[in-house]
Structure formats: structure tokens, C-alpha cells
Amino acid sequence: MKRSSGVRLCAGAAVSVLSLALVTGCSQGSKDSGGGKGTDGKPAAKALGTAELKKLVIADGDVPGFDVGAVPAGRAKPITTDSAECRPLARVLSMQPPAGTATQADRMATEKQAKDPTDDATSLDDMADGKFADALNKSMDRDVTSVSLFSYDGDGATKALAAVSSAVKACAGGFTGKQAGTTAKFADVQQSKPTAAGDESVAFAIVTEDDGDKAPVHGEVVRHGNTLASYYTINLGAMMAKKPYAVSPAVVKAQAAKLK
């Protein structure tokens, strides 16, 4: 049967949001600085190497209810913006260091879909529009969380987190970016309650807008010493059903445990 325009628009908007929001940045190599000393006269902290970070980032089996794997290389399409003050947020959405240069390791955690034993194998074409929308929402109602670890020399992690915190406040009215030549509009930025307990953290929701359709995506950055753990979560089913969601607590908890 032919789907109604409402259902088609809902699915189309969700896919559009995904293409603009679920993006990743290419891993960046470390920038080795000389020894140096911190402001207290002690040797400045050195960034962990890429090999060390890969041992610390979550792996499959670390997060109950989630499959954890590599970030698809085909999605390495960073969001850019002409707004210097909002750039840290665009970089978090692109899985890039919010500011400065850092060693990096990435993973993607996808929530497993629990199959309802009462579900019947029904053709989508045989469903009424309402049931089709419900089935589509249910099948896509799972968190996809990108995780990036960034390790900095000296106080680089502190400065990078401060840049994210400043951007959340400065960009409350939204900003415009580009991804692969396509304009991405972010209508507003809202501060959220952080999930994790690290040395310090900041969490936020960014409302994306496409042809009048608005949907939130969620980010959180947590500092553990001179390493940042950056999280970015999207849930298409929740977006389509206009249901609230947040950065996946189980993913944050599992990653924080590996950084203790």
C-alpha cells in the first residue's frame, strides 16, 4: 500500500537528521611537545599515546546491552562552522578534539534491539499507516553513541573542556554549519545534566532543524585528568516519536570505569 505523506516525511526527516548529525572525524595523531613543567613546577602531564588510548576505550563486551565496534570510515565527514565560538560543539559532533591537538581513539556503541516474543512477522506493506509508523519507530528506537578519547599534553584537556562549556552558553541561540557541502542548521543549544562523574564535565542537547522539522541530539564531555571522554548520542526512533532521550548512561559508566 502507499504510505501517507506524514509517515514518509517523518522517516525522511529522521534520515536527514542522521546524515547531518551522525558523523565522525578522522582520528588525529598526537602532537609531541617537549618536556616542560606545569605552573606548580612539576613536570607537565604528557598525552597518552594512541596505543594506550586504544586499550582504554570501550570494547565489545564492556557495555551490557550494547554492541561496540569501530566507527565506520565512510562517515568521516566532519561538521564545520564559521562561528569560532561554536566550533568546539561542531567538533564534538564530528568526533574531533574540541580544541587543540590530542591523541585520539574512537568507538561506536549501538544499543541492542530487544525482540518482543509476541511480535509477528508482518509485511510493512500490509500495515495501516499508524501501525507502520509505530513499527518503524520501535525498530529505530535505540541509542547509537559515539565515544572518543582525547589525551592532551599539560593543561590542554582543561582548556578544551572550558571551550566546550563556553560554547554551550555562547551558542544557546543556535548556529549554522556545513557537512560535506550541505548546510546543517542547529536551532539552539541547551545545557544538560552530566551523566558521569569525572574531574569535571559538561553536557548539552543541540536541536537540529531541517525544513522546519526539529530534533535533538545529545553530547557530553568529561575530563579524567589530561584525557577527555567525549560522547555523542542519537536515537532516531525517539526523534520520530518526539520522545526524550539522553547520552547513553551505560556507555558513559563503562567508559568512566576504564579510565579510573
N, C-alpha and C positions, 0 to 999 in steps of 0.2 A: 504494500500500500504506500501511498505518498505521504511523507511526513509533513506536518504543518510547518508554516514559516517560523513560528515561535520556537519549535524544537530545533529546527535547522540553525536558527540564529544563535540559540543558546550553545549548541555544540560548536558552531563556528567561532563564537566569541571565546570559548574556552581554549580552543586550539590556537587562536590568535594570541591570547594571553600567554599560553605556554611557549609559543615560538619567540615571544619578546622577552619573557621572564626566565624561563628555564634554560639558562645559558651558562657556559663555563668559560673560564680564561685558561690560556696555556700556562702550564707551570713555568715559573721563572727561576732561574738559577740564583745562587747566592752571590752576594757582593762581599767579598772578604775585606775587612778593614784591618788595619794594623792593631797591635795590642791595645795600647791606650789605657787610661784609667777613668773610672767614674768620678762623679763630683765629690764622693766621700773619700777619694784617694785609693780605693780598692780597684783591682783590675776590672775593667768594664766587661759585662757579660758578652759572651760570644754566641752568635747564632748557631743553632744545631744544624748539622749537615743534612742534606736531602735523605741520605740513607737512614740517619737516625730518626727523622720525621716519619719516614715510611713505616718504621717499626712502632711508632706511637699512634699513628692514625688508625681509626677503627677498621676492622677487617670482618669478613663474613663470619658469623657465629658470635660476634661480640654484642649484637643488639637483638634481644628477643623480639620476634615478630617482624623483623626486617631482613631483607636481603641486602648485603653490602658488596659493592663491586667498584670497578674502575669507572671513572667518568667518561662517557662516550666522547671520543675525539672529534666526532662530527659536529659537536655542539660548541666548539671553541670559537664562539662569536661574541666577543665582549661588547657590553653596552658602553658607549662613550657619551660624554656631555660637555657642552661648552661652559657649564657652570662649575667654576673651580671649587666653590664651597660645597656643592652637591656631589662632586666627583667621588669621594670616599664611598657613598652609598651605591653609585653605579658600579664601582669596583667590587663591592661586596656581592652584588647581584651577578657579577661576572666571574666570581671566584678568583679574584686577583687581590694582592695585598692592598688594604685600604689606603695606605700611604707608604712611601719609602720603598726600600728594596729588601726582600726577605727570601729565605729558602722556603720551599713550599711542598706540601703533599696533599693530595685530594682523594676523596671517596664520595660515592653516591649511595645513600641508603633508601631503599624503596620498601614501603610497608607491604607486608604480605596480605593478599586478599583472602579473607576467611570465607569459605564456601558454605552457604546455607544448605543443609541437607534437604530442606523442603523445596529448594529451587528446582523447577522443571526446565528441561532444555527446550525452550520455546524460541521459535524464529522471531527475530525482531520485526520482520515484516508483517507478522500476524498480530502484533500488539497494537492496541489503541495508542494514540499519541501520549496520553498521560502515563500509561504503563511503560511505554518506550522511554520517556524522559526519566522515569524512576529507575528503570533498569540501567540506563546509561549513567545516571548519577551514581548509582550503587557501585557499578563496575569501576568508576574512576575515583571513588571516594577513598583515597589512600594517600598518605603523605609521601612525597618524594623530597628528601633532604640532602642537599649538597653540603659536604663538610670539607673545609680547608684548614690546614695548619700552616701558620706563617711564623717563622722564627727570625728574630732580629738581633742585630748587634746592639750593645749598650741599652739606651732607653728608647729604642725605636718602636718597640711594641706599645709602650705607654703613650708615645706621641701619636701612633697610628690609631689607637683606640680613642684618644682625645679628638682626633679628626672626625671619626665616625659620630661621636657624641655631639660635636659641634654641628655636623651636617644634619643630624636629625632635627635639631632646633632651627637651624637656619633655613632648612628646606621644607618646613611644615606646609607651605603653600604649594608644594609640588615643583617639578622640574621636567625638562624635556631632554631626551637622549636619543641616540641612534644605535641600531644594531643591524649590521650587515646592510647598511644603506636605508633601512626602514626606520621611520620616526617612531619612537616609543614615548608615550605621554604618561607621566606619573602625576596623578591629580593631587595627592597630598601624602604627607609623611606623618605618622603618629608614633609617639614613644610608647613602648610596651613594657610589661614587667618581665625582667630577665628570668630565664629558666634555671640557669646554672649559677653555682657559687664558685667563683674563681677569685683572683686578686681584685678584679673589677670587671664590670660588664655593661653592655648597652644592648637593648632590644628595640625593634621597631617593626611597624607594619607600613608597607607602601601600597597605596591604592593605584592600580594601573587603570588606564582608561583607553577604550578602543571603540570609536563610533558611538560614544555615549554609554557603552557598557563598562561598568566599573567592577573591579575585583581586587581583593587584597593579596599580597604575597608577604612573607614574613622573614625577617632576618635577625640574627643575634651574633654579637662578637664578644668573646670572653678572653680576658688576659690571664694566662698562667705563667708568671714570671716574665721571661722575654719571648714567650710564644703566644700567639693569638690563635684561638679556635673560632673559626667563622662558620656560621650555619645559615642556610637559606632554604626555606621550605615552601613548597607549592602543593596544593591539593585541588585538582580540577573538579572533582565531584562536589567538594564543599563550595567551591566558587559558583558552580552552576546551580546548586541548591540554595545559595546565599546562606550557608551555614558557617558559623565561626570555626576557626581552627588556629593553630599556632605552630611555632617551631616544635618539632617532634621531641617531647621531653625524654623519651627513652634513648634517642640518639645522643642528645646532649649529655645525659647522665653517663652513658657508656664511654663517650669520648673523654669526659672530665675524669673518669676513673683511671684512664690510661695515662693521663697527664699528671697524676699526683706523684 
